[in-house]
Amino acid sequence: MHATVVPTSVENVIRQCLEHYALDDAAFLAELYYDQAKTDTALWLLATCHYRAGRTTAAYTLLKLHGAQSVQTRFLFAKCCLDLDKLQEAEELLTACDSDSTDGTAKYFGDSAPFARSLLAQLYCKTARVKAAVAESKLGLRQNPFLWSTLQRLCQTGTDADMEAVAGMYARFLKSGHEEKSTPYKEPSSVERTPVSDISLERMPEDTPVSAPSKIGYSSTSSPFGITPEVPSLAPGKHVPCAPRKSKVAVPSKRAESKRQEPNSTKPTPPSSQIQTRSAARIAQRFGCTTQDQNSENDSAPSHRLPPRSRNSSKQLQSTNRLNQLNVEDNRSTPGVIESTNKRSLTQTPVKDGDQSLKPESKTHSPAYDKMLDTLARLSPVTMALSRFDSRRALELINALPDGICGAPMVLMMRARAHFEATEYNEAVKVFKECRRRYEHYLDGVEMFSTALWHLQCETDLSSLSQELTLHYRLAPQTWCVAGNCFSLQKEHDTAIKLFERAIQLDPEFAYAYSLLGHELISIENYTRAAQAFRSALRLQPNNYYAWYGLGTIFYKQEQLALARVHFLRALDANPRNSVLICQLSVVEQALKNPDEAMRLLDRALKESPNNAACRYHRAYLLFAKERHEEALAELSKLKLIAPKEAQAFSLTGKVHKKLQQTHLALMNFSWASEMDPRGEQNHPTIGDRCYDEEPVTALAAIDPEQVGDMQAMDSDASV
């Protein structure tokens, strides 16, 4: 029977509970521990327990009451404020770190700076400060190129120049083989996390205890939750950057090591010898060249514990007693640090006044690190192309990816989305189904999958997908978007609206859900609420062409043609190759008595999508209005090949034959149209005059060329 290893410190016990998802146990112990210790680390652990358990308000109240003194508590406090929409407090926490520094965020937060910048970028997006959000996103990526959500946000808000800068950044990372190093006060790059033992007591806040209760936190192991040891608040003016360590370090002798560990010594170790001894000992420990004392110390430590980096100069210590106490604590346990990817031990030395940057240091990353960075460098251009709705470019980049990457779930979703944005719904559905078959847990993009099924009128598949998701993933906002599309296809608009609102309730920043809600509200002619939903989507995603299209549709229905034209043009600016958008703009031009411009737009749309049935119909109707009847009949013949069961095509054909005095052919086509549409829902003089009750969920009623025969409507809200 194996003996159970129990952690020797309270903080490690709490961390172990968090690592094993025993959140109630962790919260209970953290409450007791903070009541006894009153340290900043104990406060952070307690707030973390509340936050991970979904009690964001409790974590916020706790931190606001007791204050945030360390980097960890300050970051968590800012995160809680952002989640609770207390934007002013969050901004003060993230930006008021050091008013005298040109980059207080990087100086104060250190290794957490890229994550702090990500929070700042989110905050700036919420407050419509796009340029500031772009700047923070770029700096965050420069510090940590693995923050994929930051890259996605930059793609949504940045310009083409910003995208090129990011692409160049990844290229430099790959070329150099390591992250770029620069002065952290101007344009900071990734910095190493400094354990508590590497921070002088002079930099600690006075109200943070450093005696017996606090030293419990100086021993911890790395955690998959991202938990790190206590990092006290840094005095902004006393931060000393790290300089590259020398390549040759002597391994300390056993005598020197035992001398350093003597707790009762009142004479502090000289700074230079102390730094060299500790760095050498830990480097030797890393490569297995440890002394007997070191080996006995490591026997009780986890195998993945990392050696701490060298300590700062002892000149910053306030007293020799504190120095000796810190030495004892350092030898008793090695601080657990979440190691950055470069795994280096640094010796901290002051930077000269004239030195504005740190030269790159040659180092070797693991193959997995380099492979991951290479993968991100390949996927970032795909994300950039998709954010610009350049489906052709995205598909070209995806097809050029190595075989080992193409099967990843996010790559499959990228391919499916590229087909979806190109209105190639059959191809999109095939890729979506393949992704669902291989990665059932992966939910990103399933809302677009359901929209593609909506366009193809696949009621069975859409209902099955909705039932599966609502059974297993009820707390995912994508689930309720799928369910809303399912009810929308069955024309139960009120139920669909409630489901879309549920998705927004689960994720208030889900721009696609706002777009779906807006188009569904158009179906019940609630234009005021629909406009509000579209504007909310644009606030979250300025280039959301679904929302621009929806606003244009509202103004078109209200017969404000000039405003409709403006909004359709904005939608085309975001997605210039979407044939449905071009077709709808041509409809507005027809209504504005610009038939030549309308014809030019229809030709452009058919060039992008030759099998777009809506474009074929509008072009035939425009030719009919110009009394070019033979050309109209030729266009209608092509339309019937694409949509053989579309009643409007036969109805318009009958009108053309009637104008040509071909009564028998006219009656025959009217009869066929009546059989396809017995209720006469589509038998109106123009599309815009009828009450169209099949408003597409995304307002993109492009007819798919392969499965369009079962559709009952050609396009949405279009009139001549």
Long-range contacts (C-beta under 8 A, 24 or more apart in sequence): 8-219, 9-216, 9-217, 9-219, 9-220, 10-37, 10-216, 11-41, 11-42, 11-45, 11-216, 11-217, 11-219, 11-220, 12-219, 12-220, 12-221, 14-45, 14-49, 15-45, 15-220, 15-221, 15-223, 15-225, 15-227, 18-48, 18-49, 18-52, 18-223, 18-225, 18-227, 19-223, 19-224, 19-225, 19-227, 23-49, 23-52, 23-53, 24-53, 27-53, 36-213, 37-209, 37-213, 37-214, 37-216, 38-209, 38-213, 39-208, 39-209, 39-213, 39-214, 39-217, 39-230, 40-69, 40-70, 40-72, 40-73, 40-205, 40-208, 40-230, 40-232, 40-233, 41-70, 41-72, 41-214, 41-217, 41-229, 41-230, 42-217, 43-73, 44-70, 44-72, 44-73, 44-76, 44-230, 47-73, 47-76, 47-77, 47-80, 48-76, 48-227, 51-76, 51-79, 51-80, 52-225, 56-80, 56-83, 56-84, 57-84, 60-84, 60-86, 68-93, 69-205, 69-207, 69-208, 69-232, 69-233, 70-208, 70-230, 70-231, 70-232, 70-233, 71-108, 71-109, 71-110, 71-112, 71-231, 71-233, 71-234, 72-112, 72-228, 72-230, 72-231, 74-108, 74-109, 74-233, 75-109, 75-112, 75-115, 75-116, 75-119, 78-116, 78-119, 79-119, 82-119, 82-122, 82-123, 85-126, 87-123, 87-126, 87-127, 90-119, 90-123, 91-120, 91-123, 94-119, 94-120, 94-123, 95-120, 97-236, 98-236, 100-236, 100-237, 101-185, 101-236, 102-185, 102-186, 103-184, 103-185, 103-186, 103-187, 103-188, 104-236, 106-139, 106-143, 106-184, 106-185, 106-188, 106-191, 107-184, 107-185, 107-234, 107-236, 107-239, 108-234, 108-236, 110-184, 110-191, 110-193, 110-194, 110-231, 110-234, 111-190, 111-191, 111-192, 111-193, 111-194, 111-340, 112-193, 113-140, 113-143, 113-184, 113-188, 113-191, 114-139, 114-140, 114-141, 114-143, 114-144, 114-147, 114-150, 114-190, 115-140, 115-144, 115-147, 117-143, 117-150, 118-147, 118-149, 118-150, 118-153, 121-150, 121-153, 121-154, 122-153, 125-153, 125-157, 125-540, 126-539, 128-539, 130-157, 130-542, 133-157, 134-158, 134-159, 134-162, 138-162, 138-165, 138-166, 139-187, 139-188, 141-166, 141-169, 142-169, 142-180, 142-187, 142-188, 142-189, 143-188, 143-189, 143-190, 143-191, 144-190, 145-169, 145-170, 145-173, 145-179, 145-373, 145-376, 146-372, 146-373, 146-376, 148-376, 151-376, 151-380, 151-383, 152-383, 152-387, 155-383, 155-384, 155-386, 155-387, 156-387, 156-541, 156-542, 156-543, 157-542, 160-388, 163-384, 166-380, 166-384, 167-380, 167-381, 167-384, 170-373, 170-376, 170-377, 170-380, 171-377, 173-373, 173-377, 174-370, 174-373, 174-374, 174-377, 176-360, 177-363, 177-364, 177-365, 177-370, 178-342, 178-360, 178-361, 178-362, 178-363, 178-365, 179-341, 179-342, 180-360, 181-357, 181-358, 181-359, 181-360, 181-361, 182-357, 182-358, 183-241, 183-351, 183-355, 183-356, 183-357, 183-358, 184-241, 186-356, 190-340, 191-242, 192-242, 192-309, 192-340, 192-342, 192-344, 192-346, 193-228, 193-231, 193-337, 193-338, 193-339, 193-340, 194-231, 194-309, 195-229, 195-308, 195-309, 195-335, 195-337, 196-229, 196-230, 196-231, 196-232, 196-335, 197-308, 197-311, 197-326, 197-329, 197-330, 197-335, 198-308, 198-309, 198-310, 198-311, 198-312, 198-348, 199-231, 199-232, 199-234, 199-312, 200-238, 200-311, 200-312, 200-313, 200-316, 200-317, 201-316, 201-317, 201-318, 201-322, 201-326, 202-235, 202-238, 202-316, 202-317, 202-318, 203-232, 203-233, 203-234, 203-235, 203-238, 203-239, 203-316, 204-232, 204-233, 205-232, 205-233, 208-232, 208-233, 210-322, 210-325, 215-325, 215-329, 218-329, 218-330, 218-333, 218-335, 219-332, 219-333, 219-334, 219-335, 219-336, 220-335, 220-336, 221-302, 221-304, 221-305, 221-336, 222-304, 222-305, 222-306, 222-336, 222-337, 222-338, 222-339, 223-336, 223-338, 226-338, 228-336, 228-337, 228-338, 229-335, 229-336, 229-337, 238-316, 240-312, 240-348, 240-349, 240-350, 240-351, 241-348, 241-350, 241-351, 241-358, 242-346, 242-347, 242-348, 242-349, 243-346, 243-347, 243-348, 243-349, 243-351, 243-358, 244-346, 244-358, 244-359, 244-361, 245-279, 245-310, 245-344, 245-345, 245-346, 245-347, 246-347, 249-276, 249-279, 249-280, 249-283, 250-276, 250-280, 251-280, 251-281, 251-284, 251-289, 252-277, 252-280, 252-281, 252-284, 252-291, 253-291, 254-291, 254-292, 254-293, 257-281, 257-291, 257-293, 257-294, 258-293, 260-327, 260-331, 261-293, 261-327, 261-328, 261-331, 263-324, 263-327, 263-328, 264-324, 265-324, 266-320, 266-321, 266-324, 267-320, 268-314, 268-317, 268-320, 268-323, 268-324, 269-314, 269-323, 269-327, 270-314, 271-313, 271-314, 271-315, 274-311, 274-314, 275-310, 275-311, 275-313, 275-347, 275-348, 278-310, 278-311, 278-330, 279-309, 279-310, 279-345, 279-347, 282-307, 282-308, 282-309, 282-310, 282-345, 283-307, 283-345, 286-345, 297-331, 297-334, 301-333, 301-334, 302-336, 305-334, 305-336, 306-334, 306-336, 306-337, 306-339, 306-343, 307-334, 307-345, 308-334, 308-335, 308-337, 309-345, 309-346, 310-345, 310-346, 310-347, 310-348, 311-348, 312-348, 313-348, 341-365, 341-366, 341-369, 375-405, 378-402, 378-405, 379-405, 379-410, 379-411, 379-414, 382-411, 382-414, 383-414, 386-414, 386-417, 386-418, 386-421, 387-543, 388-543, 389-421, 389-545, 389-574, 389-575, 389-576, 389-577, 389-578, 390-577, 391-418, 391-419, 391-421, 391-422, 391-577, 392-422, 392-577, 394-418, 395-419, 407-438, 409-435, 409-438, 409-439, 409-442, 409-444, 410-442, 410-444, 412-438, 412-439, 413-442, 413-444, 413-445, 416-445, 416-448, 416-449, 417-445, 417-448, 420-448, 420-451, 420-452, 421-575, 421-578, 422-577, 422-609, 423-578, 423-579, 423-580, 423-609, 423-612, 423-700, 423-702, 423-704, 424-704, 425-452, 425-455, 425-456, 425-702, 425-704, 426-456, 426-704, 426-706, 426-707, 428-452, 429-453, 429-456, 429-458, 429-461, 436-465, 443-469, 443-473, 443-476, 443-478, 443-479, 444-478, 446-478, 446-479, 446-481, 446-482, 447-478, 447-481, 447-482, 447-485, 447-512, 447-513, 447-516, 448-512, 449-482, 450-481, 450-482, 450-485, 450-486, 451-485, 451-516, 451-697, 451-698, 453-485, 454-485, 454-488, 454-489, 454-696, 454-697, 454-698, 455-696, 455-700, 455-701, 455-702, 455-704, 456-704, 456-707, 457-489, 457-707, 457-710, 457-711, 458-707, 459-486, 459-489, 459-490, 462-486, 462-489, 475-506, 476-506, 477-503, 477-504, 477-506, 477-507, 477-510, 477-513, 478-503, 479-503, 480-506, 480-513, 481-510, 481-512, 481-513, 481-516, 484-516, 484-520, 484-697, 485-516, 485-697, 488-520, 488-523, 488-697, 491-693, 491-694, 493-520, 493-523, 493-524, 494-524, 496-520, 496-697, 497-521, 497-524, 509-540, 510-540, 511-536, 511-537, 511-540, 511-541, 511-544, 511-547, 512-537, 512-546, 514-540, 514-547, 515-544, 515-546, 515-547, 515-550, 515-698, 516-697, 516-698, 518-547, 518-550, 519-546, 519-550, 519-553, 519-695, 519-696, 519-697, 519-698, 519-699, 520-695, 520-697, 522-550, 522-553, 522-554, 522-557, 522-695, 522-699, 522-717, 523-693, 523-695, 525-557, 527-554, 527-557, 527-558, 530-554, 543-574, 544-574, 545-570, 545-571, 545-572, 545-574, 545-575, 545-578, 545-581, 546-698, 546-699, 546-700, 548-574, 549-581, 549-584, 549-699, 549-700, 550-699, 552-584, 552-588, 553-584, 553-699, 553-716, 553-717, 556-587, 556-588, 556-591, 556-717, 556-719, 557-717, 561-588, 561-591, 561-592, 562-592, 564-588, 565-589, 565-592, 577-608, 578-608, 578-700, 579-605, 579-606, 579-608, 579-609, 579-612, 579-615, 579-702, 580-605, 580-612, 580-614, 580-700, 580-701, 580-702, 580-715, 581-700, 582-608, 582-615, 583-612, 583-614, 583-615, 583-618, 583-715, 583-718, 584-715, 584-718, 586-615, 586-618, 587-618, 587-688, 587-718, 587-719, 587-720, 590-618, 590-622, 590-625, 590-719, 590-720, 591-688, 591-719, 591-720, 595-622, 595-625, 595-626, 598-622, 609-702, 611-642, 611-705, 612-702, 612-703, 613-639, 613-642, 613-643, 613-646, 613-702, 613-703, 613-705, 613-708, 613-714, 614-701, 614-702, 614-703, 614-714, 614-715, 614-718, 616-642, 617-646, 617-648, 617-649, 617-652, 617-714, 617-715, 618-715, 618-718, 618-720, 620-652, 621-652, 621-686, 621-720, 622-720, 624-652, 624-655, 624-656, 624-659, 625-720, 627-659, 629-656, 629-659, 629-660, 632-656, 633-657, 642-703, 642-705, 642-708, 643-703, 643-708, 643-709, 643-711, 643-714, 644-709, 645-676, 645-709, 645-710, 645-711, 646-676, 646-703, 646-708, 646-709, 646-711, 646-714, 647-673, 647-674, 647-676, 647-677, 647-682, 647-683, 647-712, 648-673, 648-682, 648-687, 648-714, 649-714, 650-676, 651-682, 651-683, 677-712, 681-712, 682-712, 682-713, 682-714, 686-719, 686-720, 687-714, 687-715, 687-718, 687-719, 687-720, 688-717, 688-718, 688-719, 688-720, 689-719, 692-716, 692-717
